[in-house]
Amino acid sequence: MTTTQTPQAPVLGSDGHGGEAPPVVSNAPRPWIRAVLAVALLVVLIFGIRYAIFAWKHASTDDATIDADAVAITSKVTERVDRILVDTNEPVRKGQLLVQLDDRDERQKLAQAIAERDAAVAQADAAEANVALVRDQQGAQERQGVGAIAQANAAITVAHEQDVSAELQVPIAQIEGMDATRQYQAAQSATQSAVENLAKANADFERASSLVATGDMPQAQLDSARAAKFAAEASAQQATVNEKQARDNVTAAELKLRSQEANARSAQAGVPSGRGQLITARGHYQESGAPSRVPAAQAAAQAARAQIQTAQAQLRFAQDQLVDTQIRSPIDGYVGEKDVETGVTVSPGQAIMQVVPASHIFVTANYKETQLGDIHVGQPVDITVDAYKGVNFRGQVEAISPASQNLFSLIPAQNATGNFVKVTQRVPVRIVFDHPDSRYALRPGMSVETNISIR
């Protein structure tokens, strides 16, 4: 079969001569590009609308961290650290012993407080027994008063006889005084002689020491001189003692003489004194029947009972001090930071360690003040933790801080200085987890993002 080709007409160029025809370029986009752009625009539109709706319904911030009310473990007493039973990052239970302080002083104070309490109880018992004793004594003293009156009458009679006897004792005391004076003079002479002998013995000893040092005298003579010196010192000391004793004897004799003279004068006044004793005995008899003695004893017993309460309070304080030497964890948690070592002396209020709670972990989210108008307590919150990508936690707003972060800073800004530049402040919002997942360890300080559902 024969194929017939139709001849092509030549294409004229711009110069009118024949040549190749140029390609035709079209400005219309290709169909697949238009499809991709349409899909991309649709996706952006969908996600943009979703984001706008989400942003309209939620208040979001990434200025947020996981937080916890860490407990500072402090000491209540001033004591030395005896043992530390936990270490940093170690889990602890509520009531677990963390630090044992040296408790020897506290045990001694407790024993003293127990003894004082027992003594107070004994004193109260004695005071109550004294009430009955006062009643018995009152009756006995009334009877004694009767006897004292009779005795005073007898004393008047005896006073006459004592007057005669006292006058005879005065000359005897004078003679004893003169003997004591002579003995004292002899003791003075003996002391003077002993002092002179001691001076001679000291001189002989010094001379012998010099001669022995130069080799002109044997050591035996120095020893003999030393012994003579010691003997002279002993004699001088004994003579001094004898002189002092003799002087004391003179003084005693003088006192005895004056006493005998006073006794004579007293005996002379015995009769008036006896009459005075009679008056006194009658007064004691009346005093023994005073009606206020028993009530006074009863009041003393009540005061003694009150002292028991004071002693018991001191005992409880000592018991508390002993208990305070054992520092225990107040919560379940983890030891976050340990600031002491064994052997260090801690003071009341001094921080020993930090315990981070194992539960009640919350989020502190710092929201701008412009976002607070729609945030209220109880609103649900979506929480994402940077450490766990793709995991969504649920929570709710528990509290809103009463002031901004700036107000609690070390140096708060003073906006009334005339140089005020308005800066958007951030206010802390506390968010609690609804159901923390135990598979994910949430630690204070972790960065999170929060989205509060406000509509």
C-alpha positions as CSV (number, residue, x, y, z in Angstrom):
1,M,0.0,0.0,0.0
2,T,1.4,3.4,-1.0
3,T,1.3,6.3,1.3
4,T,1.0,9.7,-0.1
5,Q,2.6,12.5,1.8
6,T,1.2,16.0,1.5
7,P,4.0,18.5,1.0
8,Q,4.4,21.1,3.8
9,A,4.4,24.7,3.0
10,P,7.7,26.4,3.9
11,V,7.5,28.8,6.9
12,L,8.8,32.2,6.2
13,G,11.1,33.9,8.6
14,S,11.0,37.5,9.7
15,D,13.3,38.3,6.8
16,G,11.0,36.7,4.3
17,H,13.3,33.7,3.7
18,G,12.4,30.2,4.5
19,G,13.5,28.5,7.8
20,E,12.4,26.6,11.1
21,A,9.2,27.8,12.9
22,P,9.9,29.1,16.5
23,P,8.2,27.3,19.5
24,V,5.0,28.7,20.8
25,V,5.2,29.7,24.7
26,S,2.0,29.7,26.7
27,N,1.6,31.8,30.0
28,A,-1.2,29.7,31.4
29,P,-0.3,27.6,34.5
30,R,-0.2,23.9,34.2
31,P,-3.2,22.1,35.7
32,W,-1.3,20.2,38.4
33,I,0.3,23.4,39.8
34,R,-3.1,24.9,40.1
35,A,-4.3,21.8,42.0
36,V,-1.4,21.9,44.4
37,L,-1.9,25.6,45.1
38,A,-5.6,25.1,45.6
39,V,-5.0,22.2,48.1
40,A,-2.4,24.3,50.0
41,L,-4.7,27.2,50.2
42,L,-7.5,25.0,51.4
43,V,-5.2,23.4,54.1
44,V,-3.9,26.9,55.2
45,L,-7.5,28.1,55.3
46,I,-8.7,25.1,57.3
47,F,-5.9,25.2,59.9
48,G,-6.0,29.0,60.0
49,I,-9.6,28.9,60.8
50,R,-9.1,26.2,63.4
51,Y,-6.2,28.1,65.0
52,A,-8.3,31.2,65.1
53,I,-11.1,29.4,66.7
54,F,-8.7,27.7,69.1
55,A,-7.1,31.0,70.0
56,W,-10.5,32.6,70.5
57,K,-11.5,29.9,72.9
58,H,-8.2,29.5,74.8
59,A,-5.7,31.7,76.6
60,S,-2.3,30.2,76.0
61,T,1.2,30.8,77.3
62,D,4.6,29.0,77.2
63,D,5.9,31.0,80.2
64,A,5.0,28.2,82.5
65,T,6.7,25.6,84.6
66,I,5.8,22.7,86.8
67,D,6.0,23.8,90.5
68,A,5.5,22.3,93.9
69,D,5.3,23.6,97.5
70,A,8.7,22.4,98.6
71,V,9.2,22.1,102.4
72,A,12.3,23.5,104.0
73,I,13.4,21.1,106.8
74,T,14.6,23.1,109.8
75,S,15.8,22.5,113.3
76,K,13.9,23.6,116.4
77,V,16.9,23.3,118.7
78,T,20.6,24.2,118.7
79,E,22.4,21.0,118.5
80,R,25.2,19.1,116.6
81,V,24.2,16.8,113.8
82,D,24.8,13.3,114.9
83,R,23.6,11.3,111.8
84,I,22.1,12.1,108.4
85,L,19.9,9.1,107.3
86,V,19.0,10.3,103.8
87,D,20.8,11.7,100.7
88,T,19.9,14.0,97.9
89,N,17.3,12.8,95.4
90,E,16.3,10.0,97.8
91,P,12.5,9.3,98.2
92,V,11.2,9.7,101.7
93,R,7.9,9.0,103.5
94,K,5.9,11.2,105.9
95,G,7.3,10.7,109.4
96,Q,10.6,9.1,108.2
97,L,13.6,10.1,110.3
98,L,15.8,12.4,108.2
99,V,18.4,13.8,110.6
100,Q,19.3,12.7,114.2
101,L,20.8,15.4,116.4
102,D,22.9,14.9,119.4
103,D,20.4,14.4,122.2
104,R,22.6,13.9,125.3
105,D,21.8,17.4,126.7
106,E,18.1,17.0,126.0
107,R,18.0,13.6,127.9
108,Q,19.7,15.2,130.9
109,K,17.2,18.1,130.8
110,L,14.4,15.6,130.6
111,A,15.7,13.7,133.6
112,Q,16.0,17.0,135.5
113,A,12.5,18.0,134.6
114,I,11.2,14.6,135.8
115,A,13.1,15.1,139.1
116,E,11.7,18.6,139.5
117,R,8.2,17.3,138.8
118,D,8.6,14.6,141.4
119,A,10.0,17.1,143.9
120,A,7.0,19.4,143.3
121,V,4.6,16.4,143.9
122,A,6.5,15.6,147.1
123,Q,6.3,19.2,148.3
124,A,2.6,19.3,147.6
125,D,2.0,16.1,149.6
126,A,4.1,17.5,152.4
127,A,2.1,20.8,152.4
128,E,-1.1,18.9,152.6
129,A,0.2,16.8,155.4
130,N,1.3,20.1,157.1
131,V,-2.3,21.2,157.3
132,A,-3.1,18.3,159.6
133,L,0.2,18.9,161.4
134,V,-0.7,22.5,162.1
135,R,-4.0,21.5,163.6
136,D,-2.2,19.0,166.0
137,Q,0.5,21.6,166.7
138,Q,-2.0,24.2,167.6
139,G,-3.5,22.0,170.3
140,A,0.0,21.0,171.5
141,Q,1.1,24.6,171.7
142,E,-1.8,25.6,173.7
143,R,-0.8,23.0,176.3
144,Q,2.8,24.1,176.0
145,G,1.7,27.7,176.7
146,V,0.2,26.6,180.0
147,G,3.5,24.9,180.9
148,A,5.5,28.0,179.8
149,I,3.6,30.1,182.2
150,A,4.4,27.8,185.0
151,Q,8.0,27.7,183.9
152,A,8.3,31.5,183.8
153,N,7.1,31.6,187.4
154,A,9.8,29.1,188.3
155,A,12.4,31.2,186.4
156,I,11.8,34.1,188.7
157,T,12.9,32.0,191.6
158,V,15.9,30.6,189.9
159,A,17.1,34.0,188.9
160,H,17.9,34.9,192.5
161,E,20.2,31.8,192.8
162,Q,21.9,32.5,189.4
163,D,22.7,36.1,190.6
164,V,24.7,34.8,193.6
165,S,26.6,32.1,191.5
166,A,27.5,34.6,188.7
167,E,29.1,37.1,191.1
168,L,31.4,34.3,192.3
169,Q,32.6,33.4,188.7
170,V,33.9,36.9,188.0
171,P,37.1,36.7,190.2
172,I,37.9,33.2,188.7
173,A,37.7,34.6,185.2
174,Q,40.1,37.4,186.1
175,I,42.7,34.9,187.4
176,E,42.5,32.9,184.2
177,G,43.0,36.0,182.1
178,M,46.2,36.8,183.9
179,D,47.5,33.3,183.3
180,A,46.7,33.5,179.6
181,T,48.5,36.9,179.4
182,R,51.7,35.4,180.9
183,Q,51.6,32.4,178.5
184,Y,51.2,34.8,175.5
185,Q,54.3,36.8,176.6
186,A,56.3,33.6,176.8
187,A,55.1,32.5,173.3
188,Q,56.1,35.9,171.9
189,S,59.7,35.4,173.2
190,A,59.8,31.9,171.7
191,T,58.6,33.2,168.4
192,Q,61.4,35.9,168.4
193,S,64.0,33.3,169.1
194,A,62.7,31.0,166.4
195,V,62.8,33.8,163.9
196,E,66.4,34.6,164.7
197,N,67.3,30.9,164.4
198,L,65.6,30.8,161.0
199,A,67.5,33.9,159.8
200,K,70.8,32.3,160.9
201,A,69.9,29.0,159.2
202,N,69.0,30.8,155.9
203,A,72.4,32.6,156.0
204,D,74.2,29.4,156.7
205,F,72.4,27.7,153.8
206,E,73.2,30.5,151.4
207,R,76.9,30.5,152.4
208,A,77.1,26.8,152.1
209,S,75.4,26.9,148.6
210,S,78.1,29.4,147.5
211,L,80.9,27.3,148.8
212,V,79.6,24.1,147.3
213,A,79.2,25.8,144.0
214,T,82.9,26.9,144.0
215,G,83.9,23.4,145.3
216,D,85.2,24.8,148.7
217,M,82.7,22.7,150.7
218,P,81.4,19.2,150.3
219,Q,77.8,18.5,149.3
220,A,77.1,16.8,152.7
221,Q,77.6,20.1,154.6
222,L,75.1,21.8,152.2
223,D,72.6,19.0,152.9
224,S,73.1,19.5,156.6
225,A,72.6,23.3,156.2
226,R,69.4,22.6,154.2
227,A,68.1,20.3,156.9
228,A,68.9,22.9,159.5
229,K,67.1,25.5,157.4
230,F,64.0,23.3,157.2
231,A,64.1,22.6,160.9
232,A,64.4,26.3,161.7
233,E,61.4,27.0,159.4
234,A,59.4,24.4,161.1
235,S,60.3,25.8,164.5
236,A,59.4,29.3,163.4
237,Q,56.1,28.1,162.1
238,Q,55.3,26.2,165.3
239,A,56.3,29.2,167.4
240,T,54.1,31.4,165.3
241,V,51.2,28.9,165.8
242,N,51.9,28.8,169.5
243,E,51.9,32.6,169.7
244,K,48.6,32.8,167.9
245,Q,47.1,30.2,170.1
246,A,48.3,32.0,173.2
247,R,46.9,35.2,171.8
248,D,43.6,33.5,171.2
249,N,43.7,32.2,174.8
250,V,44.1,35.7,176.0
251,T,41.2,36.8,173.9
252,A,39.1,33.9,175.1
253,A,40.0,34.7,178.7
254,E,39.0,38.3,178.2
255,L,35.7,37.2,176.5
256,K,35.1,34.8,179.3
257,L,35.6,37.6,181.9
258,R,33.3,39.9,180.1
259,S,30.8,37.0,179.7
260,Q,31.0,36.3,183.5
261,E,30.5,40.0,184.2
262,A,27.6,40.0,181.7
263,N,26.2,36.9,183.4
264,A,26.4,38.6,186.7
265,R,24.5,41.6,185.4
266,S,22.1,39.3,183.6
267,A,21.5,37.4,186.8
268,Q,20.9,40.6,188.6
269,A,18.2,41.3,186.0
270,G,16.9,37.8,186.2
271,V,13.9,38.6,188.3
272,P,12.6,41.3,185.9
273,S,13.4,39.0,183.0
274,G,11.5,36.2,184.6
275,R,8.5,38.5,184.9
276,G,8.9,39.3,181.1
277,Q,9.1,35.6,180.3
278,L,5.8,35.2,182.2
279,I,4.2,37.9,180.0
280,T,5.7,36.3,176.9
281,A,4.4,32.8,177.8
282,R,1.0,34.2,178.3
283,G,1.2,35.9,174.8
284,H,2.3,32.6,173.2
285,Y,-0.6,30.9,174.8
286,Q,-2.9,33.3,173.2
287,E,-1.1,33.1,169.8
288,S,-1.4,29.3,169.8
289,G,-5.1,29.7,169.6
290,A,-5.1,32.0,166.6
291,P,-7.8,30.9,164.1
292,S,-5.8,31.8,160.9
293,R,-3.0,29.3,161.2
294,V,-4.9,26.4,159.6
295,P,-6.2,28.4,156.6
296,A,-2.6,29.7,156.0
297,A,-1.4,26.1,155.9
298,Q,-4.2,25.2,153.5
299,A,-3.2,28.1,151.2
300,A,0.4,26.9,151.2
301,A,-0.8,23.5,150.1
302,Q,-2.7,24.9,147.2
303,A,0.4,26.9,146.1
304,A,2.4,23.7,146.2
305,R,-0.2,22.0,144.0
306,A,0.1,24.9,141.6
307,Q,3.9,24.3,141.4
308,I,3.1,20.8,140.1
309,Q,1.5,22.3,137.0
310,T,4.6,24.4,136.4
311,A,6.8,21.4,136.8
312,Q,4.6,19.4,134.4
313,A,4.8,22.1,131.8
314,Q,8.6,22.2,132.1
315,L,8.6,18.4,131.7
316,R,6.5,18.5,128.6
317,F,8.8,21.2,127.2
318,A,11.8,18.9,127.9
319,Q,10.0,16.0,126.2
320,D,9.3,18.1,123.2
321,Q,13.0,19.2,123.1
322,L,14.1,15.6,123.1
323,V,11.6,14.8,120.3
324,D,12.9,17.7,118.3
325,T,16.3,16.2,118.1
326,Q,14.8,13.7,115.7
327,I,14.0,15.6,112.5
328,R,11.4,13.8,110.4
329,S,9.9,14.4,107.0
330,P,6.5,16.1,107.2
331,I,5.4,14.9,103.8
332,D,6.0,12.2,101.2
333,G,8.5,13.4,98.7
334,Y,12.1,13.5,97.6
335,V,15.1,15.1,99.2
336,G,15.8,18.0,96.8
337,E,18.8,19.7,98.5
338,K,20.9,18.8,101.6
339,D,22.7,21.7,103.2
340,V,24.4,20.2,106.3
341,E,26.8,17.4,107.1
342,T,27.5,15.3,110.2
343,G,29.2,17.2,113.0
344,V,27.8,20.6,112.0
345,T,25.9,22.5,114.8
346,V,22.5,23.7,113.6
347,S,20.4,26.6,115.0
348,P,16.7,27.0,115.3
349,G,15.2,28.0,112.0
350,Q,18.3,27.0,110.0
351,A,17.5,25.2,106.8
352,I,18.8,21.6,106.8
353,M,17.4,20.3,103.5
354,Q,14.5,20.7,101.1
355,V,11.9,18.0,100.5
356,V,10.0,18.3,97.3
357,P,6.5,16.7,97.6
358,A,5.8,13.6,95.6
359,S,2.2,14.6,95.1
360,H,0.3,17.9,94.6
361,I,2.4,18.9,91.7
362,F,1.0,22.0,90.0
363,V,1.8,24.4,87.2
364,T,2.6,28.0,87.6
365,A,1.7,29.8,84.4
366,N,2.6,33.5,84.0
367,Y,-0.2,35.0,81.9
368,K,-0.2,38.5,80.5
369,E,-2.5,40.9,82.3
370,T,-4.4,41.4,79.0
371,Q,-5.4,37.7,79.2
372,L,-6.7,37.7,82.8
373,G,-10.1,39.2,82.0
374,D,-11.3,35.8,80.7
375,I,-9.5,33.5,83.1
376,H,-11.4,32.3,86.2
377,V,-10.9,29.6,88.8
378,G,-12.2,26.2,87.8
379,Q,-11.7,26.6,84.0
380,P,-10.3,23.4,82.3
381,V,-6.7,23.6,81.0
382,D,-4.8,21.6,78.4
383,I,-1.2,21.1,79.4
384,T,1.8,19.9,77.3
385,V,5.1,19.2,78.9
386,D,8.3,19.8,76.8
387,A,9.8,16.6,78.2
388,Y,7.0,14.5,76.9
389,K,6.1,15.5,73.3
390,G,2.7,14.4,72.1
391,V,1.4,13.7,75.6
392,N,-1.6,15.9,76.6
393,F,-2.4,16.5,80.3
394,R,-5.6,17.9,81.7
395,G,-6.0,20.3,84.6
396,Q,-7.9,23.2,85.9
397,V,-7.3,26.7,87.2
398,E,-6.9,26.5,91.0
399,A,-5.9,30.1,91.9
400,I,-4.8,33.4,90.4
401,S,-2.0,35.3,92.1
402,P,-3.2,38.5,94.0
403,A,-0.4,40.5,92.4
404,S,2.0,40.5,89.4
405,Q,5.4,39.0,89.3
406,N,7.0,42.4,89.4
407,L,5.4,43.3,92.7
408,F,7.1,40.3,94.4
409,S,10.5,41.1,92.9
410,L,13.4,42.2,95.1
411,I,13.2,45.8,93.9
412,P,9.6,46.5,92.7
413,A,9.2,49.1,90.0
414,Q,8.0,52.5,91.1
415,N,5.7,53.8,88.4
416,A,5.2,57.2,90.1
417,T,8.7,58.4,89.4
418,G,7.8,60.3,86.3
419,N,9.8,57.9,84.0
420,F,7.1,55.3,83.6
421,V,7.2,53.1,80.5
422,K,4.2,50.9,80.3
423,V,5.1,47.2,80.1
424,T,2.6,44.4,80.0
425,Q,2.8,42.6,83.3
426,R,2.5,38.9,83.9
427,V,0.4,37.4,86.7
428,P,1.0,33.9,88.0
429,V,-1.9,31.4,87.6
430,R,-1.8,28.1,89.5
431,I,-3.1,25.1,87.6
432,V,-3.5,21.7,89.1
433,F,-3.6,18.4,87.2
434,D,-6.8,16.5,87.1
435,H,-5.3,13.0,87.0
436,P,-1.5,12.9,86.9
437,D,-0.2,9.9,85.0
438,S,2.2,7.9,87.0
439,R,4.0,6.8,83.9
440,Y,5.3,10.3,83.4
441,A,7.6,11.8,86.1
442,L,6.7,15.4,86.5
443,R,9.4,17.4,88.2
444,P,9.3,21.0,89.4
445,G,11.1,23.3,87.0
446,M,10.0,21.5,83.8
447,S,8.9,23.8,81.1
448,V,5.2,23.4,79.9
449,E,2.7,25.1,77.7
450,T,-0.9,25.8,79.0
451,N,-4.1,26.5,77.2
452,I,-7.0,27.6,79.4
453,S,-10.4,27.1,77.9
454,I,-12.0,30.5,78.4
455,R,-15.2,30.0,76.2
